[in-house]
Amino acid sequence: MPCQLICPNLRCRKILSVPDDARGKLVRCQHCKTMFRVPDVKREPVGAAAKGAK
């Protein structure tokens, strides 16, 4: 299942969908062409963590 990331370029900040096999690798934002590394750790969605805390 692809993971969704936000482009780290502060002028872009587009939501990107990258495949799971890209974790730990360099990717390029298709909108602004910024290169960045995809985090190699899988995290829970923010909403899921908040539901478990209640």
C-alpha positions in Angstrom: 0.0 0.0 0.0 1.5 3.4 -1.0 2.4 5.8 1.8 1.4 9.4 1.6 3.9 12.2 2.4 4.0 15.9 2.3 6.7 17.5 0.2 9.3 19.1 2.5 9.6 22.1 0.3 7.8 24.9 2.2 6.7 26.5 -1.0 5.2 23.3 -2.3 3.8 21.2 0.5 1.9 18.9 -1.9 0.7 15.5 -0.7 2.6 12.8 -2.5 1.8 9.1 -2.8 5.0 6.9 -3.0 5.2 3.1 -3.1 6.3 1.2 0.0 9.5 0.0 -1.7 10.7 3.7 -1.9 11.2 3.8 1.9 14.7 4.9 2.7 15.3 6.1 -0.9 15.6 9.4 -2.6 12.5 10.6 -4.5 11.6 13.7 -6.5 8.4 15.7 -6.0 6.6 15.8 -9.3 5.3 19.3 -8.6 8.4 21.3 -7.5 11.2 18.8 -8.4 12.7 18.8 -4.8 14.7 15.7 -4.0 14.2 14.2 -0.5 14.6 10.9 1.3 11.4 8.9 2.2 11.5 7.9 5.9 12.3 4.2 6.3 10.1 3.7 9.3 6.4 2.9 9.0 4.2 5.1 11.3 0.6 5.0 12.3 -1.7 7.7 10.8 -2.1 10.6 13.3 -5.8 9.9 13.7 -5.2 6.3 14.7 -2.8 7.2 17.5 -5.3 9.8 18.9 -8.1 7.2 19.0 -6.0 4.8 21.0 -5.1 7.4 23.6 -8.7 7.9 24.7 
